[in-house]
Amino acid sequence: QVQLVESGGGLVQAGGSLRLSCAASGKIFSVSAMGWYRQAPGKQRDLVASINTGGTANYADSVKGRFTISRDNGKNMVYLQMNSLRPEDTDVYYCNAKRVGVPFSNYWGQGTQVTVSS
């Protein structure tokens, strides 16, 4: 009931920047927290950053000070600004959303590839 589409991934040199975007559609009125996760082949999907409807954000320790998550409720968009990128940031990045009042709700986008060269 909530659809998410990511964009903005690509290839960048170490130290460079990218901005990921996630467009939400469907039952957007019920979306609460949104976030970005990343996953490498054979590894678990880990939280990168999340943000609630009030704009409160939290980050994985590995990206603090480098990444910024933001949200535009009017455009139904969430963004991840990634600066000072490192080769270890290379992963598929996924947008995530949860719904108010729906226990264990969890919606995912298709993912966008981020590759950081050394």
C-alpha positions in Angstrom: 0.0 0.0 0.0 3.1 2.2 0.0 5.4 2.3 -3.0 8.9 3.5 -2.9 11.3 4.3 -5.8 14.9 5.2 -5.3 17.2 7.2 -7.6 20.5 9.0 -7.6 23.0 6.2 -7.3 26.0 5.9 -9.4 29.8 5.8 -9.6 31.8 8.4 -7.7 35.5 8.8 -6.6 36.5 8.7 -3.0 35.8 12.0 -1.3 33.0 12.8 -3.7 29.3 13.3 -3.1 26.0 11.8 -4.2 22.4 12.6 -3.3 19.9 9.7 -3.2 16.2 10.4 -3.6 13.2 8.3 -2.7 9.7 9.0 -4.0 6.8 7.6 -2.0 3.3 7.0 -3.3 0.2 5.1 -2.2 -1.1 5.5 1.4 1.4 8.3 2.1 -0.8 9.9 4.8 -0.1 6.9 7.0 3.7 6.9 6.7 5.6 7.6 9.9 9.4 6.9 9.9 11.4 6.7 6.7 15.0 5.7 6.3 17.9 4.4 4.2 19.5 1.0 4.5 22.4 -0.5 2.6 23.3 -4.1 1.7 26.3 -5.8 0.1 26.1 -9.3 -1.4 26.1 -11.9 1.3 25.6 -9.4 4.1 22.6 -8.2 6.1 20.7 -5.0 5.3 21.9 -2.3 7.8 20.4 1.0 8.8 22.2 4.0 7.4 19.9 6.8 8.5 16.2 7.3 9.5 13.9 10.2 10.0 10.5 10.6 11.6 7.6 12.9 10.7 8.9 15.6 13.0 12.3 15.7 11.3 14.3 13.9 14.0 17.1 11.9 12.4 19.5 9.2 13.6 22.5 7.8 11.8 24.8 4.8 11.8 28.1 5.6 13.5 30.0 5.0 10.3 28.2 7.8 8.5 27.8 10.4 11.2 29.1 13.8 10.1 29.2 12.7 6.4 25.6 11.8 5.5 22.4 13.8 6.0 18.9 12.5 5.7 16.1 15.0 5.0 12.4 14.8 4.2 10.0 16.9 2.1 6.5 15.9 3.2 4.9 18.2 0.6 6.6 16.4 -2.2 6.4 12.9 -0.5 10.2 12.6 -0.8 13.1 11.6 1.4 16.7 12.3 0.5 20.2 11.1 1.6 23.0 13.6 1.0 26.3 11.6 1.1 29.5 13.5 1.4 33.1 12.5 1.8 32.3 9.1 0.3 34.6 6.2 1.0 35.1 2.9 -0.9 33.5 1.0 2.0 30.3 3.0 1.4 29.9 0.9 -1.8 26.6 -1.0 -1.5 23.0 -1.1 -2.8 21.0 1.5 -0.9 17.3 0.9 -0.1 14.6 3.3 0.9 12.4 2.2 3.8 9.0 3.3 5.2 6.8 2.3 8.1 3.1 3.1 8.6 1.4 4.6 11.6 -0.8 2.1 13.5 0.3 -0.9 11.5 2.4 -3.3 13.6 5.6 -4.5 11.9 4.8 -2.6 8.7 7.9 -2.4 6.5 8.0 -1.1 2.9 11.1 -1.2 0.6 12.2 0.3 -2.7 14.0 -1.6 -5.4 17.4 -0.3 -4.4 20.0 1.9 -6.1 23.6 1.1 -6.5 26.3 3.3 -5.1 29.9 2.6 -6.0 32.8 4.5 -4.6 36.2 4.1 -6.3 39.5 4.5 -4.5 
